[in-house]
Amino acid sequence: MNQIATDSPWAWVHSEAEAQALAQEAVDLALGRGATYADARLVEVVEERLYAASGREPDWRLEQVVGLGVRVLLKGAWGFGSRVLGPATQGIEAALAAVEMAEAQVGPSSAVLDPLPAASGRFRTPFAVDPYAVPAAAKHDLVAGLLEEALATPEVTRAVAGVNAKRQRRCFASSEGSWQVQELLETGGLLQVWAARDGEVQRRSYPNSFHGNTAAAGWEYLTELRLPAELPRVVDEARALLRAPILAAGTSDLVLGPAMTALQIHESCGHALELDRIFGDEAGFAGTSFIRAEERGRMRYGSEAVTVVADPTTPRARGSFAFDDEGQPARPAVLIEKGIVNDFLSSRETAQRIGRPTTAAMRADGHSFMPLCFSTHVGIQPGEGDLDALLERLGDGYYLDMDRSWSIDERRLNFQFGTEVAWEVRRGRRTRLYRNASYGGVTPEFWGSVEAVGGPETLQVFGLPCGKGEPKQWGFVSHGAAPILVRGVRIGVAG
């Protein structure tokens, strides 16, 4: 990315008319060189990241990049090329590179796209406060104040705090006549505290452990997180974990908190239901899937309490948009219905292979990557009752939340996750705190043991990054998660 002046007013580099002309020129050139299909994505990104860790200088970046990615289908072979945009010829170079790649890959196997009508439109993330209009000094003061207060507490040895914002415009043109413009905005924050005593180290995080949390919203989301107000609780729990007993290995009934449920959805539902993994088209990073495409409609994935929906139209979700990166309109899709596999995260090509409409899940990290099947906003549908009601139904067991470590095999089948916290639950009430907890299982057995899901009032949305593909690219996804009650789960010790 290119560094931009911190005091310069933010503006798109290209007007919409210029962006459309550049994208259409690339599409037309590809068609003229023999492509039967072509699309072009002109993507401009402005990203700000401010992360500070105790003992280090704050890492503050404000960067901007604009580029063009061109995808072509020629004699049944895909080709892709991209260029950072500078001189006018570079858009043409991206199209030529895509054609050359396709020509080099022409062979006996061929990709097929069913013709689809043009889909055009505009989308803009709703927000109240532009994060780029918030003074840099206010952001630095927020982060520095969090670190100072955390480190003033005995036994706290390390702290990390950060804020981030990403604004992007994605312009899409296709040889089928589509023209789409999307202006997407996201904002997030992170707080983590480490405490140490007698060789023991424990961590607590808020609002999530992996890069914090990010929403499709403006700076108002940072205000809603109330990081300074949550800091004392985070510190107290990190210190309390130092004195907590270790959770013994065995089998127990559990309630997983929303943050832990989000990771469980991500690793054992989202990735497992990506149709390119199921077909084996994408296996180089994090493997394939234990599911087979022909099992749709009859494979039992979980209990009747488990319904999972991909809905990129969900407001404020990081995985929300109006069109995916091959131009398909976003729509809700029921992936798992009352425990039965119903649909997959798919592209136009993979959906055509199973005779289904696409679920519009093709996404790319900026202009320089070819789109892949990624989770969008994938969430579990809530049941009934608040957390207290779910714990009362649990009776005796444990309440676990916030991931500390995770491991899952390349087929998304066997997993073990460590959690930051575990509370013993007796007669429906949380009692003693435990440390170094973990739980594990086999994906369909685990989801098949889900007895209940918390109600709508317990549902939270978690936005996180996800790596996939070689070369690796980041997909920015989200999950709607409520606490879940699971019976007979293997628990153990997370090192």
N, C-alpha and C positions, 0 to 999 in steps of 0.2 A: 504494500500500500504506500501511497505518497503522503508525506507529512503535509498538513495544511496549517495555515496561520490560525492561531487560537482566537484572534480578535476579528477575523474576517467574517462577514455575514455568510450564512450557509445558503447555497443555491445549487440547483442541478447544473451540470456542465453543459448538457445538450437540451435544447428545447424539445418538446414532444414531436414537433414536425421534423426536426433534425434526426431524432432517434428513430422515427418511423422510416425516414429515407435511408438511413444507414442499414437498418435491419432488412428492409425490403430489397435493397441493392444486393445484399448477401444472399438472400433467398433466390432472387432472380438469377444470379450468377450460377448458383448450384444447379438450378433447373436447366440452365443453358449448357451445363457440362454433363447432363445425362441423369441427374437425380430425379427420382419419381416423387420424392417428398423432401421438403427442407423446412427447417424452422430456425429462427435466429432470436437470441435473447440479448438485449442490451441492458446490462445491469450496472447501476451505480450505487456504491455503498459509502456511507459516512459512518464511521464507528469510533466510539469513545470508550476507553477502558481506564479506570483508575483503581488500582489495587495496591494496598499497602500492607506489608508484613512487618512486625516488630523487628527492629535491628537492621532494616534495609530502607533505602530511599524509596519513596512511592514510585510505582510504575504507572506513568500517565501517558496514554497514547490517544491522539486525535488524528485519524487518518482517513484518506479518501481514495477510492479507486473506481475507475469506470472501464468497462471492457465489453467485448462482444463474443458470444459463443454461438457457433453454428453447427447444427446437427443435420445430417443428410441420410437418406436411404437410396442406395444406388444398386440395382440388380440384386436386391435382397440383402445387401450388406450395409451396416451402419458405419458412418464416418463422423468424426467430430474434430473441430478446430476452434481455437480461441485466440484472441489477441487483446492486450490492453490497448485502449483506443488513444491514438495520438494523431499521426498523419491520416488523411482520409483513406489512403490505400490499405490501412491495416484491417479494416472490415472485410475488404476483398480477400486479403491474405488468409483470414480465418475461414472464409468459405472455400477457398482453394485447398487449404489444408484438410478440411473435412472431406472434400471430394477425393483427394489423393488417398486418404486413409480408407475410405470405402472401396475404392478401386483395388487397393492392395489386399482387401479381405474378401473379395468376391469368391465364392466357392459353392459347393453343393448344397449347403444349408442356407436357408433364406428367411429373413424376417418379413412379416406381412402386417400391414395396417389396414383395417377396414376403413373405408372413406367415412369421414364425419363432416357434418356441416360446420361452417365457420362459426366460431364463438368469440365475440368481441365484447369489450366492456372495460370499466374502470373500477378500482377499489382503493380505498384509503383507510388505514387504521384509525379509528376514532381515538382521540386523546384530548386531555384538558390542558396539560402544561407541557410545552415542548422542552425536552431535557437539554437541548442545545441552547436554549435561552436561559437556562439556570447558570449563574456565574460560576466560573471555575473555582473561585475562592470558596464558595459555599459548599461545593463538593469536597474540596480538600479539607475544609474545616470539619465536615461531617465525619469523614474517614479518620482524620487525625484525632478527633475527640473520642471516637469509639476505642481506638487503640490506647490512648492515654488512660481512659477510665478502666479498661480491662486490665492493663498492666499494673495499675495501682493496687490491685487486689493480691493479697498473699497467695502463693502457690501458682498463680498464673504466670507461665513462662513464655508464652507465645500467643500472639493474636493476629488475625488477618481480617481486614475489612475492605470492601470494595463496592463500587457502583459501575454500571455499564449502560450504554445506549447504542442502538444500531438503527440507522435509518437507511432504507434502500428503495430505489425505484427500479422495477423490473418491467421492461418493455418487450413484448413478445409478438413476433410476426411469423406466419406460416404460409406455406404454399397453398393451403386450403382456404386462405382468405381471412384468417383470424388476426385481430389486432387488439392487444390487451395492454393496459397500463395499470400497474399496482404500486402504490406507495405504502410501504410497510414500516412500522415503527415499533421498537421494543425497548423496554427499560427494565433494569434489574439491580439487585444488590445482594451482598454476602456479609456474613459475620461468623467467624469461627474463633474459638478460644481453646487453648491447651493448658491443662494444669498438671503439675508434677509433684510427687512426694515419695521419698524413699524408693526411687527407681521406677515407680509406677507413673505412667503418662495417660491421661484421658482427654478426650476432645468432645466439645459440644458445638453444634452448628445451628444457624438460623438464617433464613427460613428453610433451607435445605442444605445438605452437606456437599453436594456436587455442583460447584459454581453458583451456589445460592439459588435464587429463583428469578426468573425473567418472565415478564408478561407483555402482551401486545397492548401497550398503553404508554402514556407519557410519564413525566416525573411524579404525577399524582400517585403512581403505584409505589414509588419510594416512600412517599409520605405515609401511605397506608401500611407499609411494612413496620413502621415505628421501631427502627433499629435501636435508637438510644433507649427506648422504654423496655425493649426485650433484653438488652444487654445484661442487667443484673441477674435475671433468671438463668440466662445461658452460663454466666460465670458461676453462679451458685451450683448448678447441676454438674458442671465440669469438676468442681471441687468435691462435691458429694460423691461422685463416681470414684474418687481416689480411695474412699473409705468403704465403698460398697463391696459386698462379697461377690465372688465370681459365680455366674450362673452355671450350675452343674449340668452335665450332659444327661439326656434322657428323651422322653416323649411327653408332650404336653399339649393342651389346648391353648390357642393364642388368639389375641386380637392384634393385628398389625395396624399401626397408625397410618395416616394418609401418605406421609412422605415415603414410608416403606412400601406401601401398596403401589405407589407410583413407580418405584423402581421395579417391583415385581411385574407390573403391567408392561413396562418398557422391555425388560429382558426376556420374559417368558411368554408374552402375548404379541407385542408389537413386532419384534424381530422374527419370531416364529411364524407370523402370518404374512410376511413379505413374500410375494409370489415369485420374485426372482430367486430368492433363497430356496424356496420349495422346489423350483425347477432345476436348481443347481447352476443357474446362470451367474450368480454372484456368490462365491464361496471363499474368496481370498482373504477377507477380513471378517473374523468372528463366525465363519462357517455357514452352514445351510439350515435345514429345519427337519424335525422329525415328522412333520405333517406331510401328507401327500394330497395333491390337488384333487384327486378323484374321491377323497374322503369327505369333501364338502357336502353338508346336509345330513351326514350320518355319524361323523366322528364325535364322540363325547369328549369334550375338552375340560369341562368342569361341571359343577352342580347346577341345578336349576336356578340358584341364586346368582349365577354369573352370566351377565350380559355385557358385552364389550362393544362399544360403538366408535368408529372413526368418524369424526365430525369436524372438518376444517372450517366450518362456518361458525364455530363457537366463538362468541365475543371474548376478547382479551386473552385468548390462548395463543401462546407462541407458535403453535402449529396451525394457525388459522390463516386463510387466504381466500381469494375468490377464484383463482385459476392456478393449477399446478404448473410445473415447468415444461410440460409439453402441451400446454394450452387448454387442458380439460377443466370445465367448470367444477368447482368444489361442490360436494354434496355429502350428506350423512350416509354411512353404510354400516349395517349391523354385521360385525365380524363374528361374534359369538352370541348366539341367541339361546338363553336359558341352558347354557352349557354345551350347545351343539355348534360346531364350526359352520358358519353360514356364508362367509365371504373372506376375501383376502385384500391386502394392500397391493394394488396392481397398477400396471401401466397399460397403455393402449395395446401394446404387443402381447404382453402376458395374459391380459384379460381376453383377448381374441382367441388365444390358444385353449381357453376353457369355455369359450362361448358365453362369456359374461360381460356386462358393461364395466368399464374401468371404474375404479374407486378414486381416481385422480390423486395418486400418491407418488407421482414422479417429481423429484425435487433435486436441485443442485445447489452447491455452496458457491454462489456467485457465478460469474460468467465463464470461469476457466475449467469447469467440470461438466461432464456429460451427466444428465439427470439419471438418478437411480430410484428404485422403490424405497421410500423412507416412511417411517411413521409420520402421521400428520398430527392431529389432536385425537389421541386414542384414550378412551376413558371407560371405566366401569360404571354401569348405571346404578344409581343409589337405590337402597331398599327403604327401610323405615327405621325411625328412632335415632336419638342422639347417641353420643359416645357412652354416656352413663348407662343408657338402656342396653347397649351392646355388651358392656362389661358385666352388667347384671345377668344377661343371658349367658355369658361365658361362665360365670360362677367362680370356679377356681382355675387359675392358669397364669398366664403372663401377658403383659402389654408391651410390645416391642415397637420401636420407631427409630427412624433416621439411620440410613445406611452408613456403615463404617468401612465395609469391604464387600466385594461381591465377586462371585465366580460362577460361571455357567458353561457347560460344554458346548462344542461347536454345533450341535444339533438342537440346542435350546431345550434340553431335556432334563439333565441332572444339574442341580444348582445348590449353592450354599451362600448365604448372605450374612454378614456380620452387622450388628446394629450398635448405635451409640448408647442407647439406653434400653433397659428392661425393668419393668416394675412387676413385682408379684401381685396377683389379683386373688383376693380371698373373699368369697361371698359377694362378688360383684364390686369390690372396692379395691382401688390401688393401695398397696401397702409398701413393702420394702423395695428399695432400689438395688438393682444388680448391674454389674459391669461385664464387659467382654462376652456379650451374648451373641449367639448365632442360631440360625435355623436353616434347614435344608430339606430337599425332597426331590421328587420327580414331577415335572410340570403338570401332566393331566391328573396325577394322584393328588397333588397339592390343591389345584383348583377344584377338583372333585370333592374335596373335604371342606370347602367353604360353605358354612351353614347360613351366614347372614352377612349383609352389607349395610353399613350405616346409611341413614336417611340423607335427603338433600341438604339439610343443615350442616352435615359433616363433610360435604364434598369440598375439596380444594383442588386448585389447578397448579400444576408444577411444570415449568418450562425449563428444558435442559438441552445441552448439545449432545449429539450422538455421532460417533465415527463409523464410517462404512466405506468400502471400496478400496481399490489400489490403483492409482495413488489415493491415499485416504482423503476423504472430504467430510466436512461436518454438516450434519442435518440438524436444524433447530426445531425441535419437536416439543410437544406438551402432552400431559396426561391428566385427566380428571380422575381423582382418587378419593375414595372414602375409606374409613377403617373397615376391615373385614374380620369376621370371626371364622377361624379355621380349627377343626378338630384333629387331634392326633398327629401333631407335627414333630418331627425330629428336631431337637434343640441340642446345642453343644457350646463349645468355647471358641471364640474368635480371637486369634492371637494378635 
